[in-house]
Amino acid sequence: MAGPNLEVFKFGMYILFPIGVMYYFGTNLDNRFSVPDFWPKEGQTHKIPFEREEIKKELERIKAKNLEAKRAREADQRRLAEMMKERKE
C-alpha cells in the first residue's frame, strides 16, 4: 500500500475541496453570478391602472386590439378559403 502520507493527503482533499468550492461560489456572488440590467426599469414595465377612467381606457384599448386581431384573422381565413377554392377548381 501507499502508506500514511497518502491517507493524510486524501483526508486533506476530502476536507479542503468542499470548503474551497463553498468559498468560491459563496463569495462575491453579486458581481460574479448576476446579469446586469436583468430586471426592466420602471418606465419599461406595464402601468397598472387604478382609477376608474384609466381602467375604462385600458379596457377599450384591449378590446380594440382584440377586434383588430380578429378582423385580421378573419381576413386571413377568407384569403385561405379562396386559395383552397381556386386550387380545387
C-alpha positions as a Markdown table, in Angstrom:
| # | Residue | x | y | z |
|---|---|---|---|---|
| 1 | Met | 0.0 | 0.0 | 0.0 |
| 2 | Ala | 1.0 | 3.6 | -0.3 |
| 3 | Gly | 1.3 | 4.5 | 3.4 |
| 4 | Pro | 0.1 | 7.1 | 5.8 |
| 5 | Asn | 1.1 | 10.1 | 3.7 |
| 6 | Leu | -1.4 | 9.2 | 1.0 |
| 7 | Glu | -4.1 | 8.9 | 3.7 |
| 8 | Val | -3.3 | 12.3 | 5.1 |
| 9 | Phe | -3.3 | 13.8 | 1.5 |
| 10 | Lys | -6.7 | 12.1 | 0.8 |
| 11 | Phe | -8.1 | 13.4 | 4.1 |
| 12 | Gly | -6.9 | 16.9 | 3.3 |
| 13 | Met | -8.5 | 16.8 | -0.1 |
| 14 | Tyr | -11.8 | 15.5 | 1.3 |
| 15 | Ile | -11.9 | 18.4 | 3.7 |
| 16 | Leu | -10.4 | 21.2 | 1.6 |
| 17 | Phe | -12.2 | 20.6 | -1.7 |
| 18 | Pro | -15.8 | 21.2 | -0.4 |
| 19 | Ile | -14.6 | 24.2 | 1.6 |
| 20 | Gly | -12.8 | 25.6 | -1.5 |
| 21 | Val | -15.9 | 25.1 | -3.6 |
| 22 | Met | -18.1 | 26.7 | -1.0 |
| 23 | Tyr | -15.7 | 29.6 | -0.7 |
| 24 | Tyr | -15.5 | 30.1 | -4.5 |
| 25 | Phe | -19.3 | 30.1 | -5.0 |
| 26 | Gly | -20.1 | 31.8 | -1.7 |
| 27 | Thr | -18.0 | 35.0 | -2.1 |
| 28 | Asn | -18.7 | 37.9 | -4.4 |
| 29 | Leu | -22.0 | 36.5 | -5.7 |
| 30 | Asp | -23.4 | 39.8 | -6.9 |
| 31 | Asn | -20.6 | 40.6 | -9.3 |
| 32 | Arg | -19.8 | 37.1 | -10.4 |
| 33 | Phe | -23.2 | 35.4 | -11.0 |
| 34 | Ser | -25.6 | 38.2 | -11.8 |
| 35 | Val | -26.8 | 39.6 | -15.1 |
| 36 | Pro | -26.6 | 43.4 | -15.3 |
| 37 | Asp | -29.9 | 45.2 | -16.0 |
| 38 | Phe | -31.9 | 41.9 | -15.9 |
| 39 | Trp | -35.0 | 43.5 | -14.4 |
| 40 | Pro | -36.7 | 46.1 | -16.5 |
| 41 | Lys | -36.7 | 49.8 | -15.5 |
| 42 | Glu | -39.8 | 51.4 | -14.1 |
| 43 | Gly | -40.6 | 53.1 | -17.5 |
| 44 | Gln | -40.4 | 49.8 | -19.4 |
| 45 | Thr | -43.0 | 47.9 | -17.4 |
| 46 | His | -46.7 | 47.9 | -17.6 |
| 47 | Lys | -48.5 | 50.5 | -15.6 |
| 48 | Ile | -51.5 | 49.0 | -13.8 |
| 49 | Pro | -54.5 | 51.4 | -13.9 |
| 50 | Phe | -56.1 | 52.1 | -10.6 |
| 51 | Glu | -58.5 | 54.9 | -11.4 |
| 52 | Arg | -61.9 | 54.2 | -12.9 |
| 53 | Glu | -61.3 | 56.3 | -16.1 |
| 54 | Glu | -57.9 | 54.7 | -16.6 |
| 55 | Ile | -59.4 | 51.2 | -16.3 |
| 56 | Lys | -62.1 | 52.1 | -18.9 |
| 57 | Lys | -59.4 | 53.5 | -21.3 |
| 58 | Glu | -57.3 | 50.4 | -20.9 |
| 59 | Leu | -60.3 | 48.1 | -21.4 |
| 60 | Glu | -61.3 | 49.9 | -24.5 |
| 61 | Arg | -57.7 | 49.8 | -25.8 |
| 62 | Ile | -57.6 | 46.0 | -25.2 |
| 63 | Lys | -61.0 | 45.4 | -26.8 |
| 64 | Ala | -59.9 | 47.5 | -29.9 |
| 65 | Lys | -56.7 | 45.5 | -30.2 |
| 66 | Asn | -58.6 | 42.2 | -29.9 |
| 67 | Leu | -61.1 | 43.3 | -32.5 |
| 68 | Glu | -58.4 | 44.3 | -34.9 |
| 69 | Ala | -56.7 | 40.9 | -34.4 |
| 70 | Lys | -60.0 | 39.2 | -35.0 |
| 71 | Arg | -60.5 | 41.1 | -38.2 |
| 72 | Ala | -57.0 | 40.2 | -39.4 |
| 73 | Arg | -57.6 | 36.5 | -38.6 |
| 74 | Glu | -60.9 | 36.5 | -40.5 |
| 75 | Ala | -59.3 | 38.2 | -43.5 |
| 76 | Asp | -56.6 | 35.5 | -43.5 |
| 77 | Gln | -59.2 | 32.8 | -43.3 |
| 78 | Arg | -61.1 | 34.3 | -46.2 |
| 79 | Arg | -58.0 | 34.6 | -48.3 |
| 80 | Leu | -57.0 | 31.0 | -47.4 |
| 81 | Ala | -60.5 | 29.7 | -48.2 |
| 82 | Glu | -60.3 | 31.5 | -51.6 |
| 83 | Met | -56.9 | 29.9 | -52.3 |
| 84 | Met | -58.3 | 26.5 | -51.4 |
| 85 | Lys | -61.3 | 27.1 | -53.6 |
| 86 | Glu | -59.1 | 28.1 | -56.6 |
| 87 | Arg | -56.9 | 25.1 | -56.0 |
| 88 | Lys | -59.9 | 22.7 | -56.2 |
| 89 | Glu | -61.1 | 24.1 | -59.5 |
